[in-house]
Amino acid sequence: MEFPFAESYKIKMVEPIKRTSIEERIKIIKEAKYNLFNIRSKHVFIDLLTDSGTGAMSHNQWSEMMLGDESYAGASSYYKMKNAIKTILGFEHFLPTHQGRAAENVLFSVLIKEGDLVPGNSHFDTTKGHIEIRKATAVDCTIDDANDTTKYHPFKGNVDINKLKKVFENNPVEKIPFIIVTITNNTSGGQPVSMQNIKEVKQIADKYKVKLVIDSARFAENAYFIKTREKAYENKSIKEIVKEIFSYADAMTMSSKKDAIVNMGGFIAMKDEKLFKEASVFNILFEGFITYGGMSGRDMNALAQGLDEATEFDYLETRIKQVEYLGNLLLEYGVPILEPIGGHAIFVDALKFLPNVSREEFPAQTLAIELFIEGGVRGVEIGAIMADRDPISRENRFPELELVRLAIPRRTYTNNHMQYVAATIKNVYDRRNDIKKGVKIVNEAPVLRHFTVELEKL
């Protein structure tokens, strides 16, 4: 008899969760102004808002927490993290930050000027926000196949090389400080980028003498897909693949709350000592001294251990197979999701799910609200609300894809929880034709509005 797939860990600690009633949840979401970020976690049964900082640390990570050195300068924890980054990722220089957006803020303060263009593959919300707040422009060069939720492409996160070339051909190179490649490509559905594509982007960067920066929050998951989908790498270890990925990068930003499996932390790593020194000025100003940079010693220890654990195949296979399990359940129910199934989340196609809700009434947000009301499942809108308004015209931007992301925390939920999530979505899908009105915005921030937006149900 063939063995069924089993998780590569056992559970050592549990936390109770409680279900509320539909009547309670209708009241809760209304009081939250129909913004799922405003809901208290105690009112959420299964929380798939994000996989950022929500994973379960291992016993070795918790042991490292106890060994943390909290010295202000020169802590042993800093050197432990430095060694892990050099050994696993290959970077000589690094600066710790409290999370990924802080890493972007520090690095972009050095690299981006007003009027610059930053090409890349579907810049994530904070990346785009940090570019646009500096009065620069994020130029999306993702391949067109990424906009077709049903078309199979093994690396839908790829940069379209012809689009990228045109950015350089049509603009002064001095206006392009760097190219950014996000792995995996979160905004396009957690889709990976191939090693071949990274190499081709690097060739263009070298041709025009600009930096290649990798947004690395889910780099290990990306390496897993390279191993399993890119034939030349099927016999390489995850650590070997990771080392090669970053050999092509001049710098990286990292939200360690994802693929380093910690609750808080991030960093910038770079090869150039001059860039390190320039970024150090802003790191000290924004984050803290260069040997702690917004992180405690215990968190640096856990991060270093997490980098090692996250770049092991068995862990990654368990993590990605659970995401795949939920995706396959939804496909069996006929629910329209983005395919192929990505690394960290399932992305539900809200335009196909709720065809009666107009784009101006934000169907993805409407669907996310319905999922909470139905089963206490919290996801997040990746659509027009998150896309923000155009910084010049102030008109709403309507991206090609209008998605609800169900981001699965690492080592946190069981497959029984995934079955519950699938049943919740199916119940809403069965009554989808009765949902004909969405929501409208009544109050919003000028940038990154989705975190604090206030809505009314129409």
C-alpha positions in Angstrom: 0.0 0.0 0.0 1.3 3.5 -0.9 1.9 5.8 2.1 -0.4 8.9 2.2 1.4 12.2 2.5 2.2 13.2 6.1 3.4 16.4 7.6 7.1 16.6 8.4 6.5 17.8 12.0 4.4 16.9 15.0 2.4 19.4 17.2 3.9 20.3 20.5 1.7 23.2 21.6 -1.9 24.2 20.8 -4.0 27.4 21.1 -7.8 27.2 21.4 -9.9 29.0 18.8 -13.6 29.7 19.0 -16.4 30.0 16.5 -18.9 32.8 16.6 -22.4 32.7 15.1 -23.4 34.1 11.8 -25.5 36.7 13.6 -22.5 37.7 15.7 -20.3 38.0 12.6 -22.8 40.2 10.7 -22.6 42.6 13.6 -18.8 42.3 13.9 -18.1 43.1 10.3 -20.5 46.0 10.2 -18.8 47.5 13.3 -15.5 47.0 11.5 -16.7 49.2 8.7 -16.5 46.1 6.4 -12.7 46.1 6.6 -11.3 42.8 7.7 -8.2 44.4 9.1 -10.4 46.0 11.8 -11.7 42.6 13.1 -10.3 41.4 16.4 -8.5 38.1 16.0 -10.6 36.5 18.8 -13.6 36.9 16.4 -11.9 35.0 13.6 -12.1 31.2 13.5 -9.6 30.5 10.7 -7.3 33.4 10.0 -5.9 33.5 6.4 -5.5 37.3 6.3 -1.7 36.8 5.8 1.1 34.3 6.2 3.3 37.1 7.5 4.4 36.6 11.0 1.6 34.1 11.7 3.5 30.8 11.4 4.5 28.4 14.2 8.1 28.5 15.2 10.0 25.2 15.8 11.4 23.9 19.1 14.9 24.9 17.8 13.7 28.4 17.1 12.2 28.7 20.6 15.5 27.4 22.0 17.4 30.1 20.1 15.0 32.7 21.6 16.3 31.8 25.0 19.9 32.3 23.9 19.3 35.9 22.5 21.9 38.5 23.3 20.2 41.8 23.9 23.3 44.0 23.9 22.8 47.3 22.1 26.0 47.0 20.1 27.9 43.9 18.9 25.5 41.3 20.2 26.3 37.7 19.4 22.8 37.4 17.9 23.8 39.9 15.2 26.8 37.7 14.2 24.7 34.6 14.2 22.3 36.2 11.8 25.1 37.6 9.7 26.6 34.2 9.4 23.3 32.6 8.4 22.8 35.3 5.7 26.3 34.8 4.3 26.2 31.0 4.4 22.7 30.5 3.0 22.2 33.6 0.8 25.7 34.6 0.0 25.7 38.2 1.0 28.7 39.8 2.7 26.8 42.8 4.1 23.4 43.1 5.8 21.3 45.4 8.0 18.6 44.1 10.3 15.2 45.8 10.2 12.0 45.2 12.1 10.2 43.9 9.0 10.2 44.0 5.2 8.6 47.4 4.6 11.2 48.9 6.9 13.9 47.3 4.7 12.3 48.9 1.6 12.2 52.2 3.4 15.9 52.2 4.2 17.1 50.8 0.8 14.8 53.0 -1.3 15.9 56.1 0.7 19.3 55.5 -0.8 18.4 54.4 -4.3 15.2 56.2 -5.4 14.8 59.9 -6.5 11.8 61.8 -7.6 10.9 61.0 -11.2 12.6 57.6 -11.2 11.2 54.5 -12.8 11.4 51.1 -11.0 10.5 48.2 -13.3 9.6 44.8 -11.9 7.1 42.0 -11.7 3.8 43.2 -10.0 5.3 45.2 -7.2 3.6 44.4 -3.9 1.6 47.0 -2.0 4.3 48.3 0.3 6.9 48.2 -2.5 4.7 50.3 -4.7 3.8 52.5 -1.8 7.5 53.2 -1.0 8.2 54.0 -4.6 5.2 56.3 -5.2 5.6 58.2 -1.9 9.0 59.2 -3.3 7.2 60.5 -6.4 8.7 57.7 -8.5 6.8 55.2 -10.7 6.6 51.4 -10.4 6.5 49.9 -13.9 4.9 46.5 -14.0 6.6 44.2 -16.5 5.0 40.9 -15.5 4.3 38.4 -18.3 0.8 38.6 -19.8 0.0 35.0 -18.9 -0.2 36.1 -15.3 -3.5 37.8 -16.0 -5.2 34.6 -17.2 -6.2 32.7 -14.1 -6.9 29.4 -15.8 -3.9 29.2 -18.2 -1.1 26.9 -17.0 2.3 28.4 -16.9 4.9 27.0 -14.5 6.4 30.4 -13.8 3.6 33.0 -14.0 5.6 35.3 -11.8 8.2 35.9 -14.5 9.3 39.3 -15.8 8.4 39.9 -19.5 11.9 40.5 -20.9 10.5 42.4 -23.9 8.5 44.8 -21.6 11.6 45.3 -19.5 13.8 46.1 -22.5 11.3 48.7 -23.7 11.4 50.5 -20.3 15.2 50.9 -20.9 14.9 51.7 -24.6 12.2 54.4 -24.0 13.7 56.1 -20.9 17.0 57.6 -19.8 18.9 54.9 -17.9 19.8 57.4 -15.2 16.1 57.5 -14.3 16.1 53.7 -13.6 18.0 53.1 -10.4 17.3 49.3 -10.2 15.1 46.4 -11.3 13.1 44.6 -8.6 12.1 41.0 -8.9 9.7 39.7 -6.3 9.9 36.0 -5.5 7.4 34.5 -5.3 5.2 37.1 -7.1 2.6 37.7 -4.4 0.4 40.2 -6.3 0.1 37.8 -9.2 -1.0 34.9 -7.1 2.0 33.7 -5.3 3.5 32.6 -8.6 7.2 31.7 -8.9 9.9 33.2 -11.1 12.2 30.8 -13.0 15.9 30.7 -12.6 16.2 31.3 -16.3 14.1 34.4 -16.0 16.2 35.8 -13.2 19.3 35.2 -15.3 17.8 37.1 -18.2 16.8 40.0 -16.0 20.4 40.1 -14.6 21.8 40.3 -18.2 19.7 43.4 -18.8 20.7 44.9 -15.5 24.3 44.3 -16.3 23.9 45.7 -19.9 22.6 49.0 -18.5 24.7 49.0 -15.3 21.8 49.1 -12.9 21.2 47.1 -9.8 19.1 44.0 -9.5 17.2 43.9 -6.2 15.2 40.8 -5.2 12.2 41.2 -2.9 12.8 37.9 -1.1 9.9 37.3 1.3 9.1 33.9 -0.1 12.4 33.0 -1.7 12.5 29.5 -0.3 9.1 28.7 -1.8 10.3 30.0 -5.1 13.3 27.7 -4.9 11.0 24.8 -4.3 9.1 25.5 -7.5 12.4 25.9 -9.4 13.4 22.5 -8.2 10.1 20.8 -9.0 9.3 22.7 -12.3 12.6 23.6 -13.9 14.3 20.5 -15.2 17.8 21.7 -14.9 17.4 22.0 -11.2 15.6 18.8 -10.2 18.7 17.3 -8.7 19.8 20.4 -6.9 19.1 21.0 -3.2 17.0 23.9 -2.1 20.1 25.5 -0.5 22.0 25.2 -3.7 19.2 26.8 -5.7 18.8 29.6 -3.2 22.6 30.3 -3.4 22.4 30.6 -7.1 19.3 32.8 -7.1 21.0 35.4 -5.0 24.3 35.2 -6.9 22.5 37.2 -9.5 21.3 39.9 -7.1 23.1 43.1 -6.1 20.8 43.5 -3.0 17.8 41.9 -1.4 15.0 43.0 0.9 13.5 40.5 3.2 10.3 40.3 5.3 11.5 37.5 7.5 8.0 37.0 8.8 7.4 34.8 5.8 10.1 32.4 4.7 12.2 32.8 7.8 9.2 31.7 9.9 9.4 34.3 12.6 6.8 36.6 14.1 8.8 39.8 13.5 11.9 40.8 11.6 13.5 41.6 8.3 16.7 42.7 6.7 18.5 44.2 3.8 21.5 42.3 2.3 23.9 43.6 -0.3 27.2 42.9 -1.9 28.5 46.4 -2.3 30.1 47.9 0.8 29.4 51.5 -0.5 25.7 50.7 -0.6 25.9 49.2 2.9 27.5 52.3 4.3 24.9 54.6 2.6 22.0 52.5 3.8 23.5 52.3 7.3 22.9 56.0 7.8 19.1 55.6 7.2 19.0 52.3 9.1 20.4 54.1 12.2 17.9 57.0 11.6 14.8 54.9 11.0 15.4 51.5 12.7 18.3 51.4 15.2 22.0 50.8 15.5 23.4 48.6 12.7 23.8 45.5 14.9 20.2 45.4 16.0 18.2 47.6 13.6 14.8 47.3 15.2 15.1 43.7 16.2 15.7 42.1 19.6 18.6 39.6 19.9 16.2 36.7 20.5 14.4 37.5 17.3 17.7 37.6 15.4 18.5 34.1 16.7 15.1 32.7 15.8 15.5 34.3 12.3 18.9 32.7 11.7 17.5 29.3 12.7 14.4 29.9 10.5 16.5 30.6 7.4 18.1 27.2 7.8 14.8 25.3 8.4 13.0 27.1 5.6 15.6 26.0 3.0 15.0 22.3 3.6 13.0 20.4 1.1 10.9 18.3 3.6 9.6 21.5 5.3 8.8 23.2 2.0 7.0 20.1 0.6 4.8 19.9 3.7 4.0 23.6 3.5 3.3 23.8 -0.2 1.3 20.5 -0.3 -1.1 21.9 2.3 -1.8 24.9 0.1 -2.2 22.6 -2.9 -4.7 20.4 -0.8 -7.0 23.4 -0.2 -6.7 24.5 -3.9 -7.6 21.0 -5.1 -10.7 20.9 -2.8 -11.9 24.2 -4.3 -11.3 23.0 -7.9 -13.4 19.9 -7.1 -16.2 22.2 -6.0 -15.9 24.3 -9.2 -14.6 27.4 -7.4 -12.7 29.7 -9.8 -9.1 30.1 -8.4 -5.9 31.2 -9.9 -4.0 28.3 -11.5 -1.5 26.8 -11.1 -1.7 26.7 -7.4 1.0 29.0 -5.9 3.2 28.6 -2.9 1.7 30.5 0.1 -1.9 31.1 -0.7 -5.0 30.3 -2.7 -6.2 33.2 -4.8 -10.0 33.1 -5.6 -11.0 34.9 -8.8 -13.7 37.3 -7.5 -14.7 38.5 -11.0 -15.8 35.0 -12.0 -17.1 34.1 -8.5 -19.3 37.2 -8.2 -20.3 38.1 -11.8 -23.2 40.2 -10.6 -21.1 42.6 -8.6 -19.6 45.5 -10.7 -15.9 46.3 -10.5 -16.8 49.7 -9.1 -18.4 47.9 -6.1 -15.2 45.9 -5.3 -16.2 42.3 -5.8 -13.0 40.9 -4.1 -13.7 42.9 -1.0 -17.3 41.9 -1.2 -16.4 38.2 -1.4 -13.9 38.5 1.5 -16.7 39.9 3.6 -19.1 37.1 2.7 -16.5 34.5 3.6 -16.1 36.0 7.1 -19.9 36.1 7.6 -20.4 32.5 6.4 -17.7 30.8 8.3 -15.5 33.2 10.3 -12.7 32.8 7.7 -10.6 35.9 7.2 -8.9 36.5 3.9 -7.8 39.7 2.2 -8.7 41.5 -1.0 -6.0 41.7 -3.7 -7.8 44.0 -6.2 -8.9 47.5 -6.8 -8.9 48.6 -3.2 -5.3 47.4 -2.6 -4.3 48.9 -6.0 -5.0 52.3 -4.6 -5.8 55.4 -6.7 -3.5 56.7 -9.5 -1.2 59.2 -7.8 -1.7 61.7 -10.6 -5.4 61.4 -11.6 -6.6 60.1 -8.3 -8.9 57.7 -10.1 -9.4 54.2 -8.8 -7.0 51.7 -10.5 -8.7 48.5 -11.6 -6.0 45.8 -12.1 -6.5 42.9 -14.5 -7.0 40.5 -11.6 -9.5 41.0 -8.7 -8.6 38.3 -6.2 -9.3 37.2 -2.6 -6.1 35.8 -1.1 -6.3 33.0 1.5 -2.8 33.0 2.9 -2.0 29.9 4.9 0.3 30.4 7.9 3.2 28.0 8.2 2.9 24.9 10.4 -0.3 26.4 12.0 -3.4 24.7 10.7 -4.3 21.1 9.9 -5.9 19.8 6.8 -9.2 19.5 8.7 -9.0 23.3 8.9 -8.5 23.4 5.1 -11.6 21.3 4.7 -13.6 23.8 6.8 -12.3 26.7 4.7 -13.2 24.9 1.5 -16.8 24.2 2.8 -17.1 27.9 3.8 -16.2 29.0 0.3 -18.4 26.4 -1.4 -21.4 27.6 0.7 -20.9 31.1 -0.5 -20.3 29.9 -4.1 -23.6 28.0 -4.0 -25.5 31.3 -3.3 -23.3 33.5 -5.5 -26.1 34.5 -7.8 -27.9 36.1 -4.8 -25.0 38.5 -4.2 -25.7 41.4 -6.5 -24.4 44.4 -4.6 -21.0 45.2 -3.3 -19.5 48.0 -1.1 -18.5 51.6 -1.5 -15.6 53.6 0.1 -16.6 56.2 2.6 -13.2 57.0 4.1 -9.7 56.2 2.8 -6.0 57.1 3.4 -4.0 58.6 0.5 -1.6 55.6 0.3 -2.0 52.0 1.2 -5.6 52.6 1.9 -6.7 49.0 2.2 -5.3 48.7 5.7 -7.6 51.4 7.2 -10.3 51.9 4.5 -13.9 52.3 5.8 -16.7 50.9 3.7 -20.5 50.7 3.5 -22.5 47.8 2.1 -24.7 48.7 -0.8 
